[in-house]
Amino acid sequence: MTKAKPIAKVVHRKLGQERAWGQADAGNKLVEIDSRLKGYRYLLILIHEHLHIIHPDWSETKVRQNASKYARFIWQGGFRKVDIK
């Protein structure tokens, strides 16, 4: 069984200077997420930026609507991110 190739690389860093919670670079298949995000907001922004990578032609409105829909579904299904250190 071959390992699936990642759709995009995810980098966590503070994005305060960019005034953003997340950024997507579709050309380089790179998603940046603010490292201070937690819980539902983290999930929402991760999905949002992922949608920018896989659908670069979508409007910001369409990305927001779909990200919200997917994040709510996954969160209501019981998904939680656990940080183990």
KAWO-V289042 format. One record per residue. RES is the residue in one small letter. NEAR is the number of other ideal C-beta (glycine too) atoms within 12 Angstrom. Layout:
res: <RES/RES>
near: <NEAR/NEAR>
//
This chain:
res: <m/t/k/a/k/p/i/a/k/v/v/h/r/k/l/g/q/e/r/a/w/g/q/a/d/a/g/n/k/l/v/e/i/d/s/r/l/k/g/y/r/y/l/l/i/l/i/h/e/h/l/h/i/i/h/p/d/w/s/e/t/k/v/r/q/n/a/s/k/y/a/r/f/i/w/q/g/g/f/r/k/v/d/i/k>
near: <3/4/5/6/8/12/20/27/18/26/21/24/20/17/22/12/10/13/10/21/29/37/28/35/18/21/10/14/21/23/32/30/33/26/18/17/27/19/17/20/21/28/30/32/36/36/37/35/40/34/33/33/29/21/21/20/12/20/13/17/12/17/29/20/19/23/33/22/18/24/28/17/16/21/22/13/11/9/19/14/20/9/11/4/3>
//
